[in-house]
Amino acid sequence: MPTIFEGKLFADYHQVYLCDAIDPPVLPDEWPDDHLRRRVNLADRALVISTARDMEVAVKVELHATRPSPDLAPVDHAVEVSLRAPSGKLIIAGLTDDIKAAARVAVPAGELRALVLFAGLGTLSDDGLDGDDRYTVHLWPEKAGGTVVHRQWPGD
């Protein structure tokens, strides 16, 4: 599983995102209840992840040649979505990061599927500032499809 990004991102407003690097899209600012439950929001060429904390969080992105089969038993929440990357490059950033300085990674140009795994959601301190929440995004080339929640976090 090749890791193409691993680091800490500042999840201001509880959000980190991946988007196409050429002509970055406008990110969605409305979060209907169903999107909040899924913990992801989509725009054309963008995937926004709703994090448990609005602090620095651990984010890992892995690129696969075909659909991966990660073990979902240790994760709290798992959701699969589609993401278009026509340029073959993605920006990975926190919501208010300087987009010019944000990480950029190469991916196959075109349609991708993304399986977003949320772990450690139950480790947050009472004030919500500390915790061991972490987010892994598995990407692979595949035709667009609907949103599928494979595992639903019952908390908040």
Biotite code that builds the C-alpha atoms (Angstrom):
import biotite.structure as struc

atoms = struc.array([
    struc.Atom([0.000, 0.000, 0.000], chain_id="A", res_id=1, res_name="MET", atom_name="CA", element="C"),
    struc.Atom([1.950, 3.001, -1.173], chain_id="A", res_id=2, res_name="PRO", atom_name="CA", element="C"),
    struc.Atom([1.522, 5.968, 1.121], chain_id="A", res_id=3, res_name="THR", atom_name="CA", element="C"),
    struc.Atom([1.469, 9.177, -0.899], chain_id="A", res_id=4, res_name="ILE", atom_name="CA", element="C"),
    struc.Atom([0.862, 11.504, 2.059], chain_id="A", res_id=5, res_name="PHE", atom_name="CA", element="C"),
    struc.Atom([1.263, 11.176, 5.808], chain_id="A", res_id=6, res_name="GLU", atom_name="CA", element="C"),
    struc.Atom([1.280, 14.054, 8.210], chain_id="A", res_id=7, res_name="GLY", atom_name="CA", element="C"),
    struc.Atom([-0.625, 16.366, 10.507], chain_id="A", res_id=8, res_name="LYS", atom_name="CA", element="C"),
    struc.Atom([-3.140, 18.850, 9.139], chain_id="A", res_id=9, res_name="LEU", atom_name="CA", element="C"),
    struc.Atom([-4.857, 21.652, 10.997], chain_id="A", res_id=10, res_name="PHE", atom_name="CA", element="C"),
    struc.Atom([-8.535, 20.716, 10.812], chain_id="A", res_id=11, res_name="ALA", atom_name="CA", element="C"),
    struc.Atom([-9.930, 24.198, 11.253], chain_id="A", res_id=12, res_name="ASP", atom_name="CA", element="C"),
    struc.Atom([-13.729, 24.083, 11.456], chain_id="A", res_id=13, res_name="TYR", atom_name="CA", element="C"),
    struc.Atom([-13.328, 20.280, 11.801], chain_id="A", res_id=14, res_name="HIS", atom_name="CA", element="C"),
    struc.Atom([-12.400, 19.920, 8.129], chain_id="A", res_id=15, res_name="GLN", atom_name="CA", element="C"),
    struc.Atom([-9.584, 18.626, 5.958], chain_id="A", res_id=16, res_name="VAL", atom_name="CA", element="C"),
    struc.Atom([-9.913, 18.071, 2.236], chain_id="A", res_id=17, res_name="TYR", atom_name="CA", element="C"),
    struc.Atom([-8.561, 16.565, -0.952], chain_id="A", res_id=18, res_name="LEU", atom_name="CA", element="C"),
    struc.Atom([-9.203, 18.325, -4.260], chain_id="A", res_id=19, res_name="CYS", atom_name="CA", element="C"),
    struc.Atom([-7.953, 18.479, -7.820], chain_id="A", res_id=20, res_name="ASP", atom_name="CA", element="C"),
    struc.Atom([-4.860, 20.686, -7.982], chain_id="A", res_id=21, res_name="ALA", atom_name="CA", element="C"),
    struc.Atom([-5.634, 22.422, -11.260], chain_id="A", res_id=22, res_name="ILE", atom_name="CA", element="C"),
    struc.Atom([-8.247, 25.114, -10.816], chain_id="A", res_id=23, res_name="ASP", atom_name="CA", element="C"),
    struc.Atom([-9.135, 24.080, -7.251], chain_id="A", res_id=24, res_name="PRO", atom_name="CA", element="C"),
    struc.Atom([-12.893, 23.980, -6.757], chain_id="A", res_id=25, res_name="PRO", atom_name="CA", element="C"),
    struc.Atom([-15.008, 25.931, -4.323], chain_id="A", res_id=26, res_name="VAL", atom_name="CA", element="C"),
    struc.Atom([-15.446, 23.726, -1.269], chain_id="A", res_id=27, res_name="LEU", atom_name="CA", element="C"),
    struc.Atom([-18.959, 23.116, 0.035], chain_id="A", res_id=28, res_name="PRO", atom_name="CA", element="C"),
    struc.Atom([-19.941, 25.253, 3.005], chain_id="A", res_id=29, res_name="ASP", atom_name="CA", element="C"),
    struc.Atom([-23.341, 23.700, 3.675], chain_id="A", res_id=30, res_name="GLU", atom_name="CA", element="C"),
    struc.Atom([-23.411, 20.487, 5.733], chain_id="A", res_id=31, res_name="TRP", atom_name="CA", element="C"),
    struc.Atom([-26.882, 18.891, 5.619], chain_id="A", res_id=32, res_name="PRO", atom_name="CA", element="C"),
    struc.Atom([-27.615, 16.354, 8.365], chain_id="A", res_id=33, res_name="ASP", atom_name="CA", element="C"),
    struc.Atom([-26.981, 13.338, 6.115], chain_id="A", res_id=34, res_name="ASP", atom_name="CA", element="C"),
    struc.Atom([-23.536, 14.697, 5.206], chain_id="A", res_id=35, res_name="HIS", atom_name="CA", element="C"),
    struc.Atom([-22.742, 15.263, 8.885], chain_id="A", res_id=36, res_name="LEU", atom_name="CA", element="C"),
    struc.Atom([-23.714, 11.654, 9.659], chain_id="A", res_id=37, res_name="ARG", atom_name="CA", element="C"),
    struc.Atom([-21.540, 10.392, 6.793], chain_id="A", res_id=38, res_name="ARG", atom_name="CA", element="C"),
    struc.Atom([-18.737, 12.705, 7.987], chain_id="A", res_id=39, res_name="ARG", atom_name="CA", element="C"),
    struc.Atom([-17.889, 13.668, 4.387], chain_id="A", res_id=40, res_name="VAL", atom_name="CA", element="C"),
    struc.Atom([-19.066, 16.301, 1.961], chain_id="A", res_id=41, res_name="ASN", atom_name="CA", element="C"),
    struc.Atom([-18.443, 16.460, -1.770], chain_id="A", res_id=42, res_name="LEU", atom_name="CA", element="C"),
    struc.Atom([-18.127, 19.085, -4.454], chain_id="A", res_id=43, res_name="ALA", atom_name="CA", element="C"),
    struc.Atom([-17.061, 18.644, -8.053], chain_id="A", res_id=44, res_name="ASP", atom_name="CA", element="C"),
    struc.Atom([-13.396, 17.557, -7.799], chain_id="A", res_id=45, res_name="ARG", atom_name="CA", element="C"),
    struc.Atom([-13.305, 17.810, -3.984], chain_id="A", res_id=46, res_name="ALA", atom_name="CA", element="C"),
    struc.Atom([-13.754, 15.599, -0.927], chain_id="A", res_id=47, res_name="LEU", atom_name="CA", element="C"),
    struc.Atom([-14.120, 17.275, 2.468], chain_id="A", res_id=48, res_name="VAL", atom_name="CA", element="C"),
    struc.Atom([-13.685, 15.159, 5.608], chain_id="A", res_id=49, res_name="ILE", atom_name="CA", element="C"),
    struc.Atom([-15.365, 16.164, 8.868], chain_id="A", res_id=50, res_name="SER", atom_name="CA", element="C"),
    struc.Atom([-12.915, 15.512, 11.702], chain_id="A", res_id=51, res_name="THR", atom_name="CA", element="C"),
    struc.Atom([-13.729, 14.952, 15.355], chain_id="A", res_id=52, res_name="ALA", atom_name="CA", element="C"),
    struc.Atom([-11.473, 17.819, 16.469], chain_id="A", res_id=53, res_name="ARG", atom_name="CA", element="C"),
    struc.Atom([-10.599, 21.221, 15.082], chain_id="A", res_id=54, res_name="ASP", atom_name="CA", element="C"),
    struc.Atom([-6.959, 20.797, 16.009], chain_id="A", res_id=55, res_name="MET", atom_name="CA", element="C"),
    struc.Atom([-4.028, 19.170, 14.215], chain_id="A", res_id=56, res_name="GLU", atom_name="CA", element="C"),
    struc.Atom([-5.036, 15.645, 13.196], chain_id="A", res_id=57, res_name="VAL", atom_name="CA", element="C"),
    struc.Atom([-3.142, 12.741, 11.658], chain_id="A", res_id=58, res_name="ALA", atom_name="CA", element="C"),
    struc.Atom([-4.001, 12.148, 8.002], chain_id="A", res_id=59, res_name="VAL", atom_name="CA", element="C"),
    struc.Atom([-2.679, 9.403, 5.756], chain_id="A", res_id=60, res_name="LYS", atom_name="CA", element="C"),
    struc.Atom([-3.465, 8.914, 2.063], chain_id="A", res_id=61, res_name="VAL", atom_name="CA", element="C"),
    struc.Atom([-2.693, 5.664, 0.284], chain_id="A", res_id=62, res_name="GLU", atom_name="CA", element="C"),
    struc.Atom([-2.914, 5.033, -3.461], chain_id="A", res_id=63, res_name="LEU", atom_name="CA", element="C"),
    struc.Atom([-3.826, 1.581, -4.782], chain_id="A", res_id=64, res_name="HIS", atom_name="CA", element="C"),
    struc.Atom([-3.898, 0.161, -8.303], chain_id="A", res_id=65, res_name="ALA", atom_name="CA", element="C"),
    struc.Atom([-7.190, -1.626, -7.541], chain_id="A", res_id=66, res_name="THR", atom_name="CA", element="C"),
    struc.Atom([-9.871, -1.634, -4.844], chain_id="A", res_id=67, res_name="ARG", atom_name="CA", element="C"),
    struc.Atom([-8.205, -2.319, -1.470], chain_id="A", res_id=68, res_name="PRO", atom_name="CA", element="C"),
    struc.Atom([-9.658, -4.539, 1.250], chain_id="A", res_id=69, res_name="SER", atom_name="CA", element="C"),
    struc.Atom([-8.580, -2.906, 4.523], chain_id="A", res_id=70, res_name="PRO", atom_name="CA", element="C"),
    struc.Atom([-9.712, -4.436, 7.800], chain_id="A", res_id=71, res_name="ASP", atom_name="CA", element="C"),
    struc.Atom([-12.635, -2.309, 8.994], chain_id="A", res_id=72, res_name="LEU", atom_name="CA", element="C"),
    struc.Atom([-12.821, -3.953, 12.449], chain_id="A", res_id=73, res_name="ALA", atom_name="CA", element="C"),
    struc.Atom([-10.458, -1.462, 14.143], chain_id="A", res_id=74, res_name="PRO", atom_name="CA", element="C"),
    struc.Atom([-12.040, 1.675, 12.637], chain_id="A", res_id=75, res_name="VAL", atom_name="CA", element="C"),
    struc.Atom([-14.921, 3.701, 14.049], chain_id="A", res_id=76, res_name="ASP", atom_name="CA", element="C"),
    struc.Atom([-16.383, 4.963, 10.785], chain_id="A", res_id=77, res_name="HIS", atom_name="CA", element="C"),
    struc.Atom([-15.840, 4.076, 7.116], chain_id="A", res_id=78, res_name="ALA", atom_name="CA", element="C"),
    struc.Atom([-17.367, 5.792, 4.107], chain_id="A", res_id=79, res_name="VAL", atom_name="CA", element="C"),
    struc.Atom([-16.706, 5.347, 0.379], chain_id="A", res_id=80, res_name="GLU", atom_name="CA", element="C"),
    struc.Atom([-17.201, 8.128, -2.171], chain_id="A", res_id=81, res_name="VAL", atom_name="CA", element="C"),
    struc.Atom([-16.109, 9.181, -5.647], chain_id="A", res_id=82, res_name="SER", atom_name="CA", element="C"),
    struc.Atom([-13.642, 11.938, -6.437], chain_id="A", res_id=83, res_name="LEU", atom_name="CA", element="C"),
    struc.Atom([-12.673, 13.373, -9.816], chain_id="A", res_id=84, res_name="ARG", atom_name="CA", element="C"),
    struc.Atom([-9.049, 14.339, -10.375], chain_id="A", res_id=85, res_name="ALA", atom_name="CA", element="C"),
    struc.Atom([-8.818, 15.343, -14.045], chain_id="A", res_id=86, res_name="PRO", atom_name="CA", element="C"),
    struc.Atom([-5.359, 16.873, -13.608], chain_id="A", res_id=87, res_name="SER", atom_name="CA", element="C"),
    struc.Atom([-3.793, 13.791, -12.025], chain_id="A", res_id=88, res_name="GLY", atom_name="CA", element="C"),
    struc.Atom([-2.734, 15.831, -8.993], chain_id="A", res_id=89, res_name="LYS", atom_name="CA", element="C"),
    struc.Atom([-4.486, 16.307, -5.661], chain_id="A", res_id=90, res_name="LEU", atom_name="CA", element="C"),
    struc.Atom([-4.098, 18.960, -3.006], chain_id="A", res_id=91, res_name="ILE", atom_name="CA", element="C"),
    struc.Atom([-4.315, 17.659, 0.570], chain_id="A", res_id=92, res_name="ILE", atom_name="CA", element="C"),
    struc.Atom([-4.930, 20.372, 3.158], chain_id="A", res_id=93, res_name="ALA", atom_name="CA", element="C"),
    struc.Atom([-6.713, 21.664, 6.210], chain_id="A", res_id=94, res_name="GLY", atom_name="CA", element="C"),
    struc.Atom([-9.657, 23.946, 5.502], chain_id="A", res_id=95, res_name="LEU", atom_name="CA", element="C"),
    struc.Atom([-7.829, 27.238, 6.114], chain_id="A", res_id=96, res_name="THR", atom_name="CA", element="C"),
    struc.Atom([-4.331, 26.184, 4.973], chain_id="A", res_id=97, res_name="ASP", atom_name="CA", element="C"),
    struc.Atom([-2.564, 28.297, 2.367], chain_id="A", res_id=98, res_name="ASP", atom_name="CA", element="C"),
    struc.Atom([-3.472, 26.382, -0.796], chain_id="A", res_id=99, res_name="ILE", atom_name="CA", element="C"),
    struc.Atom([-0.221, 27.442, -2.498], chain_id="A", res_id=100, res_name="LYS", atom_name="CA", element="C"),
    struc.Atom([1.823, 25.751, 0.249], chain_id="A", res_id=101, res_name="ALA", atom_name="CA", element="C"),
    struc.Atom([-0.413, 22.682, 0.618], chain_id="A", res_id=102, res_name="ALA", atom_name="CA", element="C"),
    struc.Atom([0.780, 19.162, -0.146], chain_id="A", res_id=103, res_name="ALA", atom_name="CA", element="C"),
    struc.Atom([0.320, 17.975, -3.721], chain_id="A", res_id=104, res_name="ARG", atom_name="CA", element="C"),
    struc.Atom([0.395, 14.330, -4.760], chain_id="A", res_id=105, res_name="VAL", atom_name="CA", element="C"),
    struc.Atom([0.195, 12.511, -8.088], chain_id="A", res_id=106, res_name="ALA", atom_name="CA", element="C"),
    struc.Atom([-2.764, 10.197, -8.735], chain_id="A", res_id=107, res_name="VAL", atom_name="CA", element="C"),
    struc.Atom([-4.183, 8.619, -11.884], chain_id="A", res_id=108, res_name="PRO", atom_name="CA", element="C"),
    struc.Atom([-6.025, 11.322, -13.817], chain_id="A", res_id=109, res_name="ALA", atom_name="CA", element="C"),
    struc.Atom([-9.769, 10.873, -13.955], chain_id="A", res_id=110, res_name="GLY", atom_name="CA", element="C"),
    struc.Atom([-12.256, 9.172, -11.676], chain_id="A", res_id=111, res_name="GLU", atom_name="CA", element="C"),
    struc.Atom([-11.205, 7.768, -8.326], chain_id="A", res_id=112, res_name="LEU", atom_name="CA", element="C"),
    struc.Atom([-12.945, 6.020, -5.470], chain_id="A", res_id=113, res_name="ARG", atom_name="CA", element="C"),
    struc.Atom([-12.005, 7.007, -1.936], chain_id="A", res_id=114, res_name="ALA", atom_name="CA", element="C"),
    struc.Atom([-12.522, 4.913, 1.188], chain_id="A", res_id=115, res_name="LEU", atom_name="CA", element="C"),
    struc.Atom([-12.177, 7.212, 4.190], chain_id="A", res_id=116, res_name="VAL", atom_name="CA", element="C"),
    struc.Atom([-11.446, 5.465, 7.498], chain_id="A", res_id=117, res_name="LEU", atom_name="CA", element="C"),
    struc.Atom([-11.904, 7.239, 10.834], chain_id="A", res_id=118, res_name="PHE", atom_name="CA", element="C"),
    struc.Atom([-10.194, 5.774, 13.908], chain_id="A", res_id=119, res_name="ALA", atom_name="CA", element="C"),
    struc.Atom([-9.832, 6.911, 17.509], chain_id="A", res_id=120, res_name="GLY", atom_name="CA", element="C"),
    struc.Atom([-13.043, 8.973, 17.493], chain_id="A", res_id=121, res_name="LEU", atom_name="CA", element="C"),
    struc.Atom([-13.823, 7.864, 21.045], chain_id="A", res_id=122, res_name="GLY", atom_name="CA", element="C"),
    struc.Atom([-10.467, 9.064, 22.423], chain_id="A", res_id=123, res_name="THR", atom_name="CA", element="C"),
    struc.Atom([-11.261, 12.769, 22.614], chain_id="A", res_id=124, res_name="LEU", atom_name="CA", element="C"),
    struc.Atom([-10.776, 14.610, 25.889], chain_id="A", res_id=125, res_name="SER", atom_name="CA", element="C"),
    struc.Atom([-13.808, 16.238, 27.511], chain_id="A", res_id=126, res_name="ASP", atom_name="CA", element="C"),
    struc.Atom([-12.862, 19.611, 26.041], chain_id="A", res_id=127, res_name="ASP", atom_name="CA", element="C"),
    struc.Atom([-12.356, 18.081, 22.581], chain_id="A", res_id=128, res_name="GLY", atom_name="CA", element="C"),
    struc.Atom([-8.836, 19.454, 22.249], chain_id="A", res_id=129, res_name="LEU", atom_name="CA", element="C"),
    struc.Atom([-6.850, 16.250, 22.709], chain_id="A", res_id=130, res_name="ASP", atom_name="CA", element="C"),
    struc.Atom([-7.310, 12.805, 21.262], chain_id="A", res_id=131, res_name="GLY", atom_name="CA", element="C"),
    struc.Atom([-5.913, 10.063, 19.092], chain_id="A", res_id=132, res_name="ASP", atom_name="CA", element="C"),
    struc.Atom([-8.326, 10.492, 16.184], chain_id="A", res_id=133, res_name="ASP", atom_name="CA", element="C"),
    struc.Atom([-6.764, 9.718, 12.823], chain_id="A", res_id=134, res_name="ARG", atom_name="CA", element="C"),
    struc.Atom([-7.953, 9.591, 9.236], chain_id="A", res_id=135, res_name="TYR", atom_name="CA", element="C"),
    struc.Atom([-6.828, 7.324, 6.410], chain_id="A", res_id=136, res_name="THR", atom_name="CA", element="C"),
    struc.Atom([-7.941, 7.793, 2.817], chain_id="A", res_id=137, res_name="VAL", atom_name="CA", element="C"),
    struc.Atom([-7.530, 4.870, 0.417], chain_id="A", res_id=138, res_name="HIS", atom_name="CA", element="C"),
    struc.Atom([-7.676, 5.944, -3.246], chain_id="A", res_id=139, res_name="LEU", atom_name="CA", element="C"),
    struc.Atom([-7.899, 3.837, -6.392], chain_id="A", res_id=140, res_name="TRP", atom_name="CA", element="C"),
    struc.Atom([-9.001, 4.370, -9.995], chain_id="A", res_id=141, res_name="PRO", atom_name="CA", element="C"),
    struc.Atom([-12.624, 3.352, -10.551], chain_id="A", res_id=142, res_name="GLU", atom_name="CA", element="C"),
    struc.Atom([-15.738, 4.709, -12.220], chain_id="A", res_id=143, res_name="LYS", atom_name="CA", element="C"),
    struc.Atom([-17.849, 7.052, -10.139], chain_id="A", res_id=144, res_name="ALA", atom_name="CA", element="C"),
    struc.Atom([-20.424, 5.524, -7.836], chain_id="A", res_id=145, res_name="GLY", atom_name="CA", element="C"),
    struc.Atom([-22.634, 6.518, -4.959], chain_id="A", res_id=146, res_name="GLY", atom_name="CA", element="C"),
    struc.Atom([-21.715, 7.183, -1.361], chain_id="A", res_id=147, res_name="THR", atom_name="CA", element="C"),
    struc.Atom([-21.582, 4.036, 0.758], chain_id="A", res_id=148, res_name="VAL", atom_name="CA", element="C"),
    struc.Atom([-21.274, 4.077, 4.554], chain_id="A", res_id=149, res_name="VAL", atom_name="CA", element="C"),
    struc.Atom([-19.593, 0.787, 5.440], chain_id="A", res_id=150, res_name="HIS", atom_name="CA", element="C"),
    struc.Atom([-19.424, 1.485, 9.161], chain_id="A", res_id=151, res_name="ARG", atom_name="CA", element="C"),
    struc.Atom([-21.327, 4.200, 11.030], chain_id="A", res_id=152, res_name="GLN", atom_name="CA", element="C"),
    struc.Atom([-19.901, 5.921, 14.118], chain_id="A", res_id=153, res_name="TRP", atom_name="CA", element="C"),
    struc.Atom([-22.723, 6.163, 16.670], chain_id="A", res_id=154, res_name="PRO", atom_name="CA", element="C"),
    struc.Atom([-21.180, 9.073, 18.567], chain_id="A", res_id=155, res_name="GLY", atom_name="CA", element="C"),
    struc.Atom([-22.021, 12.771, 18.204], chain_id="A", res_id=156, res_name="ASP", atom_name="CA", element="C"),
])
